[in-house]
Amino acid sequence: MPKLASPAATSQGLPLHAHMQGNLGQSPSDTLVLVGGLHLASPSADPRTAPGRLLVLDARTLAPMTHVDLDPHFGGVGRVHWCSRTNQVVAATASGACVVLYSDEHSDKGVKLCVGRAGASKRKTQWVDEELEQVLLERAGAELEIAAQRMAKGKGKKGNALVQVHGGKISKRQLAAIRGDVVPAKRVAERGKLAAQSEGGGAIFFAQSDTHSKPPMDRDVDPREAILKYAEVAAKDPYWITPAYKATQPEQVLADKVVEEDEAERVIAKEDKQKVLRRRDF
């Protein structure tokens, strides 16, 4: 565990920018530390006009190993970041510029990532010539022609407004909308068949069929008689409980006391509790 009271290594006297928020950037192997700072030619040099410098320190001892000087018009270096995927160093400067440092031999991952990524897909367009434009105007009707004339009136042009807006190109969906193509539904045949069988459409047909599929309810039958009928069948031809106890208890042994009132139940519970206490005493 690292001890905050006694650090492993310290480094003092680094030429850092006093008016920028800096940070430390580590290499992917965690062996180097990057620090952004200034390149002061003399102790009396102005830090505001000094060029930026990227310091490379040893991660264990923080001893300076090398440095990279930036262009003077960038200013001092504030925050740095070593990208492990592209193996490139990104530095933010005081002038607001973002400087990317890389090596021609070791920083080829950035090019590979750009080449391997597929380009953005483009919408397929269809060119509308003059003959097709006339056909579209005839099929679209007088409303589209009036709208085209109104739009072309302000620009001093004549023709199809849609072709003028899109530069002569039109998508496949827009072309189908202008021509008035009928898009066939997936379940038109089934929907028409159900509507023909019913009186008001598919929804009413399904509602009627659902009501007919339900079993009829015997509202005129007395529920007590129906329950007793099943009780008589269970007494004459037992199926579950009686056959299970046929070998161990041929004759049923039922409780002698039948309690129906709450007060009697409390008395029996009290007697049972007293019996348990007596057994514990023995």
Backbone as CSV, one residue per row, in Angstrom:
resi,resn,N_x,N_y,N_z,CA_x,CA_y,CA_z,C_x,C_y,C_z
1,MET,0.842,-1.196,0.000,0.000,0.000,0.000,0.881,1.252,0.000
2,PRO,0.573,2.236,-0.817,1.389,3.455,-0.820,1.144,4.282,0.440
3,LYS,2.196,4.915,0.912,2.111,5.770,2.085,2.064,7.218,1.616
4,LEU,0.976,7.904,1.944,0.845,9.288,1.523,1.769,10.207,2.307
5,ALA,2.099,9.838,3.538,2.971,10.694,4.343,4.397,10.697,3.813
6,SER,4.847,9.572,3.293,6.216,9.470,2.755,6.124,8.963,1.325
7,PRO,6.108,9.845,0.314,5.987,9.405,-1.081,7.212,8.632,-1.537
8,ALA,7.006,7.816,-2.566,8.105,7.001,-3.092,9.160,7.855,-3.765
9,ALA,8.760,8.937,-4.439,9.723,9.806,-5.118,9.120,11.194,-5.231
10,THR,9.984,12.210,-5.243,9.562,13.604,-5.389,10.426,14.278,-6.435
11,SER,9.860,15.311,-7.058,10.587,16.092,-8.059,10.216,17.550,-7.866
12,GLN,11.211,18.416,-7.755,10.995,19.831,-7.492,11.674,20.664,-8.571
13,GLY,11.192,21.904,-8.686,11.800,22.829,-9.631,11.388,22.612,-11.067
14,LEU,10.252,21.957,-11.306,9.801,21.747,-12.681,9.221,23.047,-13.235
15,PRO,9.543,23.397,-14.472,9.029,24.646,-15.067,7.577,24.483,-15.532
16,LEU,6.639,24.618,-14.605,5.229,24.453,-14.921,4.579,25.806,-15.178
17,HIS,3.439,25.769,-15.851,2.689,26.990,-16.142,1.863,27.352,-14.914
18,ALA,1.997,28.595,-14.457,1.346,28.993,-13.211,-0.143,29.236,-13.375
19,HIS,-0.609,29.530,-14.588,-2.011,29.886,-14.796,-2.799,28.774,-15.485
20,MET,-2.280,27.570,-15.552,-2.980,26.458,-16.188,-3.080,25.291,-15.224
21,GLN,-4.125,24.522,-15.358,-4.328,23.330,-14.539,-3.671,22.148,-15.238
22,GLY,-2.640,21.608,-14.615,-1.894,20.520,-15.234,-2.237,19.170,-14.645
23,ASN,-1.660,18.141,-15.218,-1.880,16.775,-14.747,-0.665,15.942,-15.109
24,LEU,-0.689,14.694,-14.719,0.364,13.727,-15.034,-0.216,12.660,-15.944
25,GLY,0.502,12.356,-17.006,0.090,11.293,-17.913,1.081,10.150,-17.885
26,GLN,0.583,8.925,-17.775,1.446,7.752,-17.710,1.442,7.027,-19.042
27,SER,2.556,6.365,-19.321,2.669,5.564,-20.533,1.879,4.276,-20.375
28,PRO,1.552,3.583,-21.462,0.807,2.319,-21.339,1.521,1.270,-20.505
29,SER,2.848,1.292,-20.464,3.609,0.319,-19.664,3.854,0.784,-18.241
30,ASP,3.380,1.983,-17.863,3.543,2.543,-16.517,5.001,2.699,-16.121
31,THR,5.875,2.947,-17.076,7.296,3.161,-16.780,7.705,4.616,-16.939
32,LEU,6.891,5.418,-17.641,7.214,6.820,-17.880,6.054,7.691,-17.412
33,VAL,6.404,8.929,-17.064,5.429,9.922,-16.625,5.602,11.165,-17.481
34,LEU,4.508,11.695,-18.006,4.532,12.897,-18.837,4.025,14.080,-18.028
35,VAL,4.732,15.206,-18.139,4.367,16.437,-17.448,4.474,17.579,-18.448
36,GLY,3.452,18.411,-18.511,3.488,19.584,-19.372,4.063,20.783,-18.648
37,GLY,4.905,21.549,-19.337,5.546,22.694,-18.704,5.979,23.734,-19.713
38,LEU,7.018,24.509,-19.339,7.540,25.602,-20.152,9.014,25.391,-20.412
39,HIS,9.494,26.048,-21.458,10.928,26.052,-21.778,11.459,27.456,-21.509
40,LEU,11.979,27.644,-20.295,12.511,28.941,-19.892,13.987,28.996,-20.238
41,ALA,14.335,29.908,-21.169,15.741,30.028,-21.579,16.602,30.597,-20.471
42,SER,16.033,31.463,-19.636,16.781,32.085,-18.542,15.829,32.284,-17.371
43,PRO,16.352,32.477,-16.158,15.457,32.699,-15.014,14.611,33.952,-15.137
44,SER,15.069,34.933,-15.909,14.318,36.178,-16.057,13.354,36.163,-17.236
45,ALA,13.183,35.023,-17.913,12.296,34.948,-19.076,10.842,35.038,-18.635
46,ASP,10.002,35.616,-19.503,8.579,35.785,-19.200,7.856,34.461,-19.429
47,PRO,7.188,33.893,-18.411,6.490,32.611,-18.615,5.317,32.712,-19.585
48,ARG,4.745,33.911,-19.755,3.585,34.043,-20.635,3.949,33.899,-22.105
49,THR,5.180,34.224,-22.467,5.616,34.119,-23.863,6.561,32.949,-24.098
50,ALA,6.846,32.165,-23.061,7.786,31.049,-23.210,7.129,29.909,-23.974
51,PRO,7.877,29.199,-24.809,7.300,28.059,-25.536,7.031,26.883,-24.607
52,GLY,6.190,25.978,-25.079,5.840,24.818,-24.275,6.852,23.696,-24.395
53,ARG,6.896,22.884,-23.359,7.820,21.740,-23.335,7.119,20.570,-22.656
54,LEU,7.301,19.397,-23.229,6.747,18.162,-22.678,7.870,17.386,-22.020
55,LEU,7.796,17.241,-20.691,8.835,16.562,-19.921,8.484,15.092,-19.760
56,VAL,9.495,14.230,-19.931,9.344,12.786,-19.764,10.192,12.380,-18.571
57,LEU,9.536,11.848,-17.516,10.207,11.469,-16.277,10.111,9.973,-16.063
58,ASP,11.043,9.472,-15.242,11.000,8.065,-14.847,9.901,7.879,-13.804
59,ALA,9.087,6.835,-13.951,7.950,6.642,-13.058,8.383,6.283,-11.645
60,ARG,9.554,5.688,-11.450,9.986,5.262,-10.111,10.709,6.381,-9.367
61,THR,11.626,7.042,-10.048,12.452,8.056,-9.382,12.054,9.479,-9.736
62,LEU,11.205,9.667,-10.764,10.821,10.993,-11.263,12.023,11.797,-11.736
63,ALA,13.037,11.108,-12.188,14.208,11.789,-12.750,13.938,12.136,-14.204
64,PRO,14.336,13.334,-14.686,14.095,13.697,-16.084,14.883,12.794,-17.030
65,MET,14.196,12.249,-18.016,14.826,11.376,-18.996,15.002,12.086,-20.338
66,THR,13.966,12.759,-20.805,14.057,13.499,-22.062,12.940,14.536,-22.078
67,HIS,12.927,15.372,-23.104,11.895,16.391,-23.238,11.638,16.639,-24.715
68,VAL,10.452,17.177,-25.002,10.045,17.501,-26.371,9.576,18.949,-26.375
69,ASP,10.248,19.804,-27.164,9.882,21.217,-27.270,8.835,21.401,-28.366
70,LEU,7.820,22.207,-28.062,6.762,22.497,-29.019,7.017,23.829,-29.705
71,ASP,6.179,24.129,-30.685,6.300,25.390,-31.417,6.064,26.561,-30.465
72,PRO,6.826,27.648,-30.579,6.677,28.763,-29.621,5.292,29.403,-29.613
73,HIS,4.588,29.434,-30.759,3.298,30.118,-30.770,2.192,29.317,-30.075
74,PHE,2.460,28.058,-29.678,1.473,27.273,-28.939,1.391,27.684,-27.471
75,GLY,2.483,28.152,-26.895,2.488,28.504,-25.483,2.806,27.292,-24.615
76,GLY,2.598,27.458,-23.309,2.896,26.388,-22.377,1.930,25.225,-22.485
77,VAL,2.380,24.063,-21.991,1.586,22.834,-22.034,0.923,22.645,-20.677
78,GLY,-0.386,22.390,-20.689,-1.129,22.189,-19.449,-1.404,20.722,-19.166
79,ARG,-2.334,20.132,-19.875,-2.748,18.752,-19.634,-2.239,17.864,-20.757
80,VAL,-1.860,16.648,-20.395,-1.318,15.683,-21.356,-2.041,14.353,-21.177
81,HIS,-2.048,13.566,-22.243,-2.679,12.241,-22.219,-1.971,11.352,-23.228
82,TRP,-1.598,10.142,-22.786,-0.947,9.150,-23.648,-1.997,8.101,-23.988
83,CYS,-2.486,8.094,-25.219,-3.514,7.150,-25.651,-2.867,5.800,-25.932
84,SER,-3.334,4.760,-25.250,-2.739,3.430,-25.413,-3.182,2.756,-26.709
85,ARG,-4.376,3.055,-27.207,-4.866,2.400,-28.427,-4.109,2.876,-29.657
86,THR,-3.913,4.177,-29.771,-3.228,4.725,-30.945,-1.744,4.966,-30.715
87,ASN,-1.272,4.843,-29.456,0.139,5.083,-29.114,0.548,6.498,-29.521
88,GLN,-0.292,7.461,-29.169,-0.038,8.863,-29.474,-0.209,9.687,-28.204
89,VAL,0.510,10.822,-28.149,0.465,11.719,-27.000,-0.303,12.971,-27.406
90,VAL,-1.315,13.317,-26.620,-2.143,14.497,-26.871,-1.862,15.504,-25.770
91,ALA,-1.555,16.755,-26.161,-1.222,17.813,-25.212,-2.086,19.034,-25.488
92,ALA,-2.626,19.636,-24.417,-3.404,20.869,-24.504,-2.519,22.037,-24.113
93,THR,-2.474,23.075,-24.948,-1.571,24.202,-24.748,-2.340,25.420,-24.254
94,ALA,-1.561,26.461,-23.871,-2.162,27.683,-23.336,-2.882,28.489,-24.400
95,SER,-2.524,28.325,-25.663,-3.180,29.067,-26.739,-4.511,28.450,-27.157
96,GLY,-4.895,27.345,-26.552,-6.134,26.673,-26.908,-5.972,25.616,-27.970
97,ALA,-4.754,25.339,-28.386,-4.504,24.332,-29.417,-4.326,22.963,-28.781
98,CYS,-4.605,21.938,-29.561,-4.433,20.546,-29.138,-3.371,19.924,-30.033
99,VAL,-2.248,19.557,-29.463,-1.099,19.043,-30.207,-1.053,17.533,-30.044
100,VAL,-0.895,16.825,-31.146,-0.797,15.364,-31.153,0.607,14.987,-31.586
101,LEU,1.297,14.236,-30.745,2.659,13.784,-31.024,2.637,12.286,-31.284
102,TYR,3.346,11.864,-32.325,3.368,10.447,-32.670,4.694,10.127,-33.342
103,SER,4.942,8.833,-33.493,6.154,8.335,-34.138,5.771,7.579,-35.399
104,ASP,6.543,7.795,-36.470,6.254,7.103,-37.728,6.471,5.599,-37.622
105,GLU,7.299,5.166,-36.706,7.620,3.739,-36.584,6.723,3.023,-35.581
106,HIS,6.366,3.695,-34.496,5.655,3.024,-33.404,4.195,3.450,-33.276
107,SER,3.753,4.448,-34.007,2.381,4.955,-33.858,1.558,4.675,-35.102
108,ASP,1.539,3.426,-35.552,0.768,3.067,-36.744,-0.631,2.547,-36.407
109,LYS,-0.985,2.470,-35.130,-2.308,1.954,-34.774,-3.417,2.931,-35.148
110,GLY,-3.124,4.226,-35.075,-4.146,5.195,-35.430,-4.588,5.072,-36.867
111,VAL,-3.651,4.818,-37.767,-3.993,4.653,-39.181,-4.783,3.368,-39.384
112,LYS,-4.433,2.308,-38.680,-5.138,1.034,-38.827,-6.579,1.141,-38.336
113,LEU,-6.783,1.874,-37.243,-8.148,2.029,-36.746,-9.013,2.817,-37.718
114,CYS,-8.429,3.829,-38.353,-9.197,4.619,-39.322,-9.507,3.817,-40.578
115,VAL,-8.555,2.994,-41.025,-8.770,2.215,-42.245,-9.785,1.107,-42.006
116,GLY,-9.749,0.469,-40.839,-10.654,-0.642,-40.565,-12.085,-0.228,-40.312
117,ARG,-12.329,1.043,-40.040,-13.689,1.492,-39.756,-14.438,1.743,-41.061
118,ALA,-15.655,1.240,-41.135,-16.456,1.402,-42.346,-16.997,2.821,-42.432
119,GLY,-17.148,3.302,-43.644,-17.656,4.640,-43.863,-19.146,4.729,-43.610
120,ALA,-19.621,5.946,-43.463,-21.046,6.166,-43.213,-21.853,5.846,-44.461
121,SER,-22.958,5.163,-44.261,-23.803,4.787,-45.390,-24.568,6.005,-45.894
122,LYS,-24.713,6.117,-47.194,-25.413,7.231,-47.816,-26.750,6.748,-48.366
123,ARG,-27.691,7.654,-48.363,-29.004,7.318,-48.908,-28.921,7.213,-50.423
124,LYS,-29.528,6.166,-50.925,-29.540,5.980,-52.369,-30.583,6.907,-52.987
125,THR,-30.133,7.688,-53.957,-31.018,8.628,-54.628,-31.192,8.224,-56.075
126,GLN,-32.209,8.745,-56.660,-32.549,8.419,-58.039,-32.696,9.720,-58.815
127,TRP,-32.026,9.791,-59.956,-32.053,11.008,-60.754,-33.377,11.103,-61.508
128,VAL,-33.954,12.305,-61.475,-35.232,12.552,-62.133,-34.967,13.382,-63.383
129,ASP,-35.195,12.820,-64.539,-34.989,13.567,-65.778,-36.258,14.336,-66.138
130,GLU,-36.219,15.039,-67.261,-37.349,15.884,-67.656,-38.577,15.054,-68.020
131,GLU,-38.374,13.921,-68.712,-39.522,13.102,-69.099,-40.215,12.514,-67.872
132,LEU,-39.426,12.003,-66.946,-40.015,11.446,-65.733,-40.669,12.536,-64.887
133,GLU,-40.113,13.747,-64.974,-40.704,14.860,-64.239,-42.118,15.157,-64.736
134,GLN,-42.310,15.121,-66.037,-43.642,15.357,-66.596,-44.622,14.258,-66.183
135,VAL,-44.130,13.025,-66.162,-44.986,11.912,-65.745,-45.400,12.065,-64.284
136,LEU,-44.442,12.498,-63.463,-44.754,12.680,-62.049,-45.779,13.785,-61.843
137,LEU,-45.638,14.861,-62.617,-46.602,15.948,-62.486,-48.004,15.513,-62.897
138,GLU,-48.092,14.705,-63.945,-49.406,14.229,-64.380,-50.022,13.294,-63.348
139,ARG,-49.190,12.422,-62.778,-49.713,11.466,-61.803,-50.035,12.140,-60.472
140,ALA,-49.263,13.149,-60.111,-49.477,13.791,-58.818,-50.723,14.644,-58.797
141,GLY,-51.128,15.170,-59.950,-52.347,15.958,-59.992,-52.088,17.438,-59.980
142,ALA,-53.166,18.174,-59.938,-53.079,19.630,-60.044,-52.519,20.270,-58.782
143,GLU,-52.685,19.645,-57.619,-52.223,20.256,-56.373,-50.709,20.390,-56.349
144,LEU,-49.993,19.348,-56.745,-48.542,19.416,-56.764,-48.052,20.411,-57.807
145,GLU,-48.743,20.508,-58.911,-48.335,21.450,-59.952,-48.500,22.890,-59.466
146,ILE,-49.596,23.173,-58.755,-49.801,24.516,-58.218,-48.740,24.843,-57.170
147,ALA,-48.422,23.867,-56.307,-47.386,24.099,-55.302,-46.033,24.328,-55.946
148,ALA,-45.738,23.633,-57.047,-44.469,23.821,-57.737,-44.380,25.201,-58.359
149,GLN,-45.463,25.672,-58.913,-45.461,27.005,-59.511,-45.288,28.081,-58.446
150,ARG,-45.905,27.892,-57.282,-45.750,28.875,-56.212,-44.312,28.924,-55.713
151,MET,-43.676,27.758,-55.587,-42.306,27.737,-55.100,-41.340,28.294,-56.137
152,ALA,-41.581,28.003,-57.414,-40.691,28.490,-58.463,-40.931,29.948,-58.795
153,LYS,-42.025,30.505,-58.324,-42.350,31.886,-58.646,-41.363,32.846,-57.993
154,GLY,-40.996,32.563,-56.766,-40.064,33.454,-56.090,-38.645,33.327,-56.600
155,LYS,-38.253,32.168,-57.124,-36.897,31.948,-57.609,-36.749,32.225,-59.100
156,GLY,-37.865,32.467,-59.823,-37.782,32.728,-61.252,-37.537,31.491,-62.069
157,LYS,-37.947,30.322,-61.571,-37.745,29.069,-62.283,-39.092,28.392,-62.462
158,LYS,-39.151,27.497,-63.403,-40.364,26.735,-63.657,-40.029,25.257,-63.624
159,GLY,-41.011,24.493,-63.246,-40.794,23.051,-63.222,-41.251,22.469,-61.912
160,ASN,-40.794,21.268,-61.656,-41.193,20.557,-60.455,-40.487,21.148,-59.245
161,ALA,-41.260,21.512,-58.214,-40.652,22.113,-57.028,-39.783,21.115,-56.299
162,LEU,-40.182,19.878,-56.287,-39.411,18.874,-55.559,-38.054,18.659,-56.207
163,VAL,-38.005,18.690,-57.536,-36.730,18.517,-58.232,-35.830,19.706,-57.982
164,GLN,-36.381,20.907,-57.902,-35.577,22.089,-57.666,-34.993,22.082,-56.255
165,VAL,-35.775,21.660,-55.281,-35.302,21.675,-53.903,-34.175,20.678,-53.705
166,HIS,-34.295,19.476,-54.231,-33.311,18.426,-54.026,-32.245,18.411,-55.108
167,GLY,-32.167,19.408,-55.940,-31.122,19.460,-56.951,-31.271,18.396,-58.015
168,GLY,-32.500,18.016,-58.342,-32.698,17.014,-59.377,-32.649,15.598,-58.873
169,LYS,-32.449,15.382,-57.574,-32.369,14.038,-57.019,-33.559,13.803,-56.107
170,ILE,-34.027,12.584,-56.109,-35.191,12.226,-55.296,-34.987,10.815,-54.774
171,SER,-35.401,10.580,-53.555,-35.232,9.261,-52.965,-36.326,8.317,-53.459
172,LYS,-36.114,7.051,-53.197,-37.062,6.039,-53.652,-38.398,6.170,-52.932
173,ARG,-38.363,6.496,-51.654,-39.601,6.642,-50.887,-40.396,7.865,-51.355
174,GLN,-39.691,8.979,-51.623,-40.385,10.165,-52.112,-40.978,9.928,-53.495
175,LEU,-40.258,9.182,-54.330,-40.768,8.887,-55.663,-42.044,8.058,-55.590
176,ALA,-42.081,7.086,-54.683,-43.283,6.263,-54.539,-44.445,7.070,-53.978
177,ALA,-44.144,8.044,-53.096,-45.214,8.866,-52.532,-45.837,9.772,-53.587
178,ILE,-45.012,10.318,-54.498,-45.548,11.209,-55.532,-46.359,10.422,-56.551
179,ARG,-45.870,9.265,-56.918,-46.598,8.472,-57.918,-47.898,7.914,-57.366
180,GLY,-48.037,7.881,-56.067,-49.263,7.370,-55.469,-49.338,5.858,-55.497
181,ASP,-48.206,5.176,-55.341,-48.220,3.719,-55.340,-48.945,3.207,-54.104
182,VAL,-49.738,2.192,-54.282,-50.479,1.582,-53.179,-49.593,0.531,-52.534
183,VAL,-49.316,0.709,-51.250,-48.490,-0.239,-50.519,-49.388,-1.348,-50.001
184,PRO,-49.222,-2.588,-50.454,-50.107,-3.663,-50.002,-49.838,-4.019,-48.546
185,ALA,-50.905,-4.167,-47.792,-50.767,-4.556,-46.397,-50.458,-6.042,-46.301
186,LYS,-49.863,-6.442,-45.189,-49.457,-7.832,-45.024,-50.653,-8.758,-44.793
187,ARG,-51.691,-8.248,-44.121,-52.818,-9.111,-43.749,-54.132,-8.558,-44.297
188,VAL,-54.068,-8.038,-45.518,-55.286,-7.490,-46.114,-56.291,-8.598,-46.396
189,ALA,-55.798,-9.737,-46.923,-56.703,-10.828,-47.285,-57.407,-11.395,-46.051
190,GLU,-56.646,-11.606,-44.979,-57.255,-12.153,-43.773,-58.250,-11.168,-43.168
191,ARG,-57.887,-9.875,-43.160,-58.765,-8.877,-42.595,-60.065,-8.766,-43.396
192,GLY,-59.977,-8.843,-44.724,-61.185,-8.790,-45.547,-62.068,-10.006,-45.355
193,LYS,-61.466,-11.164,-45.169,-62.239,-12.386,-44.958,-63.012,-12.330,-43.651
194,LEU,-62.356,-11.848,-42.610,-63.031,-11.749,-41.322,-64.126,-10.694,-41.352
195,ALA,-63.866,-9.582,-42.060,-64.880,-8.535,-42.147,-66.102,-9.012,-42.912
196,ALA,-65.891,-9.890,-43.907,-67.027,-10.397,-44.672,-67.875,-11.343,-43.827
197,GLN,-67.249,-12.119,-42.965,-68.003,-13.054,-42.138,-68.759,-12.350,-41.021
198,SER,-68.222,-11.232,-40.521,-68.873,-10.533,-39.425,-69.704,-9.380,-39.963
199,GLU,-70.281,-8.643,-39.029,-71.152,-7.544,-39.424,-70.448,-6.200,-39.370
200,GLY,-69.432,-6.050,-38.545,-68.837,-4.732,-38.391,-67.334,-4.701,-38.535
201,GLY,-66.689,-5.775,-38.947,-65.252,-5.750,-39.105,-64.575,-6.840,-38.304
202,GLY,-63.257,-6.831,-38.344,-62.493,-7.886,-37.695,-62.599,-7.872,-36.190
203,ALA,-62.619,-6.670,-35.571,-62.670,-6.593,-34.111,-63.973,-7.174,-33.569
204,ILE,-65.093,-6.835,-34.221,-66.388,-7.362,-33.767,-66.458,-8.869,-33.973
205,PHE,-65.849,-9.356,-35.059,-65.860,-10.800,-35.303,-65.113,-11.543,-34.203
206,PHE,-63.948,-11.015,-33.806,-63.189,-11.668,-32.743,-63.938,-11.603,-31.421
207,ALA,-64.619,-10.495,-31.149,-65.378,-10.384,-29.902,-66.527,-11.385,-29.865
208,GLN,-67.213,-11.547,-31.006,-68.319,-12.498,-31.054,-67.824,-13.932,-30.934
209,SER,-66.731,-14.249,-31.590,-66.204,-15.612,-31.504,-65.712,-15.926,-30.108
210,ASP,-65.186,-14.899,-29.404,-64.714,-15.124,-28.042,-65.880,-15.431,-27.108
211,THR,-66.995,-14.746,-27.302,-68.160,-15.016,-26.446,-68.757,-16.383,-26.727
212,HIS,-68.735,-16.819,-27.994,-69.282,-18.134,-28.323,-68.389,-19.265,-27.821
213,SER,-67.099,-19.017,-27.698,-66.189,-20.079,-27.266,-66.275,-20.349,-25.771
214,LYS,-66.822,-19.409,-24.987,-66.916,-19.617,-23.547,-67.979,-20.672,-23.230
215,PRO,-67.764,-21.509,-22.212,-68.769,-22.524,-21.856,-70.012,-21.862,-21.272
216,PRO,-71.179,-22.430,-21.493,-72.421,-21.837,-20.964,-72.460,-21.933,-19.442
217,MET,-72.987,-20.916,-18.811,-73.083,-20.862,-17.354,-74.475,-21.323,-16.913
218,ASP,-74.511,-22.253,-15.950,-75.774,-22.782,-15.435,-76.277,-21.871,-14.317
219,ARG,-76.996,-20.842,-14.704,-77.505,-19.898,-13.709,-78.762,-20.428,-12.998
220,ASP,-79.467,-21.353,-13.638,-80.713,-21.854,-13.052,-80.488,-22.985,-12.061
221,VAL,-79.290,-23.555,-12.000,-79.009,-24.691,-11.127,-78.677,-24.177,-9.735
222,ASP,-79.201,-24.858,-8.722,-78.917,-24.500,-7.337,-77.477,-24.894,-7.008
223,PRO,-76.642,-23.986,-6.524,-75.242,-24.346,-6.232,-75.112,-25.387,-5.131
224,ARG,-76.041,-25.391,-4.162,-75.958,-26.384,-3.077,-76.178,-27.787,-3.617
225,GLU,-77.147,-27.939,-4.515,-77.395,-29.254,-5.101,-76.210,-29.710,-5.947
226,ALA,-75.572,-28.777,-6.650,-74.419,-29.153,-7.471,-73.265,-29.632,-6.606
227,ILE,-73.044,-28.962,-5.448,-71.955,-29.379,-4.556,-72.265,-30.731,-3.929
228,LEU,-73.520,-30.948,-3.500,-73.888,-32.228,-2.904,-73.786,-33.360,-3.915
229,LYS,-74.024,-33.062,-5.175,-73.900,-34.093,-6.203,-72.458,-34.591,-6.287
230,TYR,-71.505,-33.660,-6.254,-70.104,-34.086,-6.285,-69.708,-34.765,-4.976
231,ALA,-70.329,-34.368,-3.860,-70.017,-35.020,-2.585,-70.495,-36.468,-2.586
232,GLU,-71.671,-36.731,-3.147,-72.170,-38.106,-3.233,-71.271,-38.962,-4.121
233,VAL,-70.783,-38.394,-5.209,-69.875,-39.152,-6.087,-68.588,-39.482,-5.356
234,ALA,-68.049,-38.528,-4.567,-66.812,-38.781,-3.831,-67.014,-39.814,-2.735
235,ALA,-68.210,-39.849,-2.119,-68.463,-40.834,-1.062,-68.621,-42.241,-1.632
236,LYS,-69.264,-42.377,-2.786,-69.469,-43.694,-3.378,-68.194,-44.242,-4.017
237,ASP,-67.461,-43.385,-4.688,-66.260,-43.832,-5.405,-65.090,-42.938,-5.007
238,PRO,-64.481,-43.170,-3.841,-63.353,-42.321,-3.411,-62.135,-42.550,-4.313
239,TYR,-61.392,-41.494,-4.500,-60.267,-41.580,-5.436,-58.928,-41.220,-4.785
240,TRP,-58.893,-40.231,-3.872,-57.613,-39.752,-3.362,-57.353,-40.197,-1.925
241,ILE,-58.144,-39.706,-0.959,-57.776,-39.845,0.453,-58.048,-41.249,0.971
242,THR,-59.229,-41.796,0.738,-59.584,-43.107,1.297,-58.673,-44.222,0.797
243,PRO,-58.363,-44.336,-0.485,-57.432,-45.400,-0.903,-56.040,-45.256,-0.308
244,ALA,-55.622,-44.032,0.006,-54.282,-43.848,0.558,-54.173,-44.399,1.972
245,TYR,-55.249,-44.311,2.761,-55.229,-44.799,4.143,-55.924,-46.148,4.281
246,LYS,-56.112,-46.877,3.194,-56.834,-48.148,3.254,-56.056,-49.198,4.022
247,ALA,-54.728,-49.198,3.892,-53.911,-50.218,4.568,-53.642,-49.850,6.015
248,THR,-53.393,-48.586,6.308,-53.022,-48.181,7.667,-54.224,-47.852,8.539
249,GLN,-55.309,-47.350,7.951,-56.494,-46.965,8.719,-57.736,-47.322,7.917
250,PRO,-58.155,-48.594,7.977,-59.334,-49.000,7.182,-60.590,-48.246,7.586
251,GLU,-60.788,-48.055,8.899,-61.960,-47.333,9.372,-61.549,-45.911,9.762
252,GLN,-62.321,-44.957,9.354,-62.004,-43.565,9.629,-62.236,-43.238,11.096
253,VAL,-61.290,-42.514,11.678,-61.388,-42.056,13.065,-61.511,-40.541,13.015
254,LEU,-62.688,-40.036,13.321,-62.954,-38.607,13.252,-62.946,-38.000,14.644
255,ALA,-62.841,-36.716,14.709,-62.823,-36.018,15.996,-64.201,-36.075,16.641
256,ASP,-64.203,-36.268,17.985,-65.470,-36.337,18.705,-66.079,-34.960,18.927
257,LYS,-65.213,-33.977,19.150,-65.695,-32.641,19.445,-65.796,-31.842,18.144
258,VAL,-66.904,-31.243,17.962,-67.117,-30.358,16.815,-67.312,-28.957,17.360
259,VAL,-66.353,-28.100,17.129,-66.367,-26.747,17.676,-66.802,-25.794,16.576
260,GLU,-67.802,-25.019,16.863,-68.279,-24.051,15.888,-68.263,-22.628,16.432
261,GLU,-68.093,-22.478,17.755,-68.101,-21.151,18.340,-66.689,-20.781,18.763
262,ASP,-66.410,-19.483,18.785,-65.076,-19.002,19.154,-64.769,-19.270,20.620
263,GLU,-65.770,-19.157,21.485,-65.530,-19.365,22.910,-65.133,-20.802,23.198
264,ALA,-65.781,-21.742,22.534,-65.427,-23.149,22.736,-64.022,-23.434,22.214
265,GLU,-63.642,-22.789,21.122,-62.286,-22.982,20.595,-61.240,-22.465,21.573
266,ARG,-61.522,-21.363,22.229,-60.581,-20.831,23.213,-60.436,-21.780,24.398
267,VAL,-61.543,-22.413,24.826,-61.480,-23.357,25.950,-60.618,-24.560,25.589
268,ILE,-60.807,-25.084,24.388,-60.018,-26.247,23.960,-58.548,-25.879,23.840
269,ALA,-58.254,-24.697,23.320,-56.860,-24.275,23.205,-56.227,-24.114,24.581
270,LYS,-57.000,-23.608,25.548,-56.480,-23.460,26.901,-56.204,-24.820,27.523
271,GLU,-57.087,-25.792,27.311,-56.878,-27.142,27.846,-55.642,-27.788,27.220
272,ASP,-55.464,-27.607,25.931,-54.285,-28.176,25.283,-53.010,-27.551,25.828
273,LYS,-53.038,-26.259,26.091,-51.862,-25.591,26.632,-51.532,-26.109,28.031
274,GLN,-52.566,-26.353,28.846,-52.333,-26.895,30.188,-51.757,-28.302,30.118
275,LYS,-52.204,-29.107,29.168,-51.650,-30.455,29.014,-50.168,-30.404,28.674
276,VAL,-49.782,-29.474,27.817,-48.369,-29.351,27.452,-47.536,-28.945,28.653
277,LEU,-48.043,-28.034,29.471,-47.305,-27.606,30.660,-47.161,-28.745,31.659
278,ARG,-48.172,-29.585,31.799,-48.091,-30.730,32.710,-47.037,-31.720,32.247
279,ARG,-46.952,-31.939,30.955,-45.941,-32.865,30.432,-44.534,-32.348,30.698
280,ARG,-44.347,-31.039,30.628,-43.030,-30.478,30.907,-42.647,-30.647,32.368
281,ASP,-43.656,-30.542,33.264,-43.355,-30.689,34.690,-42.888,-32.097,35.011
282,PHE,-43.486,-33.097,34.330,-43.062,-34.477,34.563,-41.692,-34.719,33.942
